Amino acid sequence: MTQEKNNLDLDHISYETGGFISANKNILNNLNLTKNTKYILKESIKGTPIIKLGTNYPKVMMVAGIHGNELAPQISALNLIDQIHDLDLLGTVYIVPFACPKASMLNSRYFDGKDLNRTSHIEGSVGDLILKKAVELEVSAIGDFHSSAPNSNPGKEGVFCTEVPTMASFRLADFISKVTGSEKIVYSSAGIPFKGALEDEANLKGIPAVTCEVLSAIGYANERICYRSIIQMKAFLQYFGFFDRYME
């Protein structure tokens, strides 16, 4: 990974997905334009960025922006990086703040006409490349962070998980639910009914994964919604012992 003066280790998972995030004013207007954020926005023009924070074990991965028009998790991922990049973390976290910067730029759920959370089982898709990177990095778990609009699925704040084949997905979701108050949404088997979802395909590969949703209109974010997303992210890290106490 490339070492910058701001101490961020950043690499790219794909160079086919680049976009000008700042063109999406709904994202830009909710960002704190810190040195880290400006650097990540610049690198996102090249493609999907992945940032490494911390050292040693456990190693986990956090992803936002699989749906480019679900804004709060993407904003929150940048805020989280700012909050923890100087901490002595008890492990290593890889953060993908924009799975597909081009889709985020366009405020779109789709990339090349495809829903990226239904194509992770397809060779060469963005989700597939993220999963391949997770395997390469030997991460212990993946947290995929989304937002859900009212009257959609799930249409509420929640944490998706499965029991088969990775019961660890259920235990992780149970913890996040208890810490944050987000509803736990359990499916018995991965891949049913969300074939190609990043969470499901990770669980099928034996990497425990959850999908965390906050309630938000599509293409919209505000401070309150971003707060709900970032506490889900912090609870995910707390489960793996990254902090000696819960971070507000």
TABEL-V375251 format. One record per residue. N is the residue number from 0. PSI is psi in whole degrees, -180 to 180 (999 if undefined). Layout:
# TABEL-V375251
n	psi
N	PSI
N	PSI
This chain:
# TABEL-V375251
n	psi
0	155
1	126
2	123
3	164
4	-25
5	10
6	16
7	126
8	117
9	136
10	-179
11	137
12	-36
13	144
14	13
15	-2
16	7
17	149
18	159
19	92
20	-37
21	-14
22	-19
23	98
24	-26
25	-28
26	-51
27	-41
28	-12
29	5
30	146
31	113
32	72
33	175
34	-43
35	-48
36	-45
37	-40
38	-45
39	-41
40	-42
41	-44
42	-24
43	-19
44	-30
45	-29
46	-166
47	114
48	150
49	128
50	134
51	129
52	135
53	-179
54	166
55	-163
56	155
57	164
58	128
59	165
60	140
61	134
62	137
63	158
64	13
65	-37
66	111
67	-19
68	10
69	96
70	-38
71	-46
72	-33
73	-44
74	-44
75	-35
76	-41
77	-41
78	-40
79	-43
80	-44
81	-38
82	-30
83	-4
84	-22
85	0
86	155
87	82
88	145
89	56
90	-172
91	129
92	131
93	123
94	126
95	96
96	-26
97	100
98	-35
99	87
100	-33
101	-43
102	-38
103	-42
104	-42
105	0
106	48
107	146
108	-17
109	157
110	123
111	38
112	7
113	143
114	114
115	-17
116	19
117	10
118	12
119	-14
120	-2
121	126
122	128
123	-6
124	165
125	-45
126	-41
127	-42
128	-37
129	-43
130	-41
131	-40
132	-39
133	-42
134	-45
135	-40
136	-8
137	48
138	153
139	-20
140	162
141	133
142	122
143	121
144	128
145	176
146	154
147	133
148	152
149	142
150	16
151	-163
152	114
153	-12
154	22
155	166
156	130
157	175
158	113
159	142
160	170
161	161
162	-27
163	131
164	8
165	93
166	-21
167	-26
168	-45
169	-46
170	-39
171	-46
172	-39
173	-42
174	-49
175	-41
176	-44
177	-36
178	-39
179	-20
180	2
181	139
182	136
183	127
184	111
185	132
186	141
187	-39
188	136
189	145
190	-6
191	116
192	9
193	64
194	131
195	-4
196	143
197	-46
198	-49
199	-44
200	-34
201	-46
202	-39
203	-28
204	0
205	12
206	109
207	132
208	152
209	158
210	120
211	126
212	137
213	157
214	123
215	144
216	146
217	137
218	18
219	151
220	154
221	179
222	-41
223	-45
224	-42
225	-35
226	-44
227	-38
228	-42
229	-29
230	-29
231	-42
232	-43
233	-35
234	-39
235	-48
236	-36
237	-37
238	-35
239	10
240	26
241	-23
242	149
243	-7
244	163
245	135
246	127
247	999
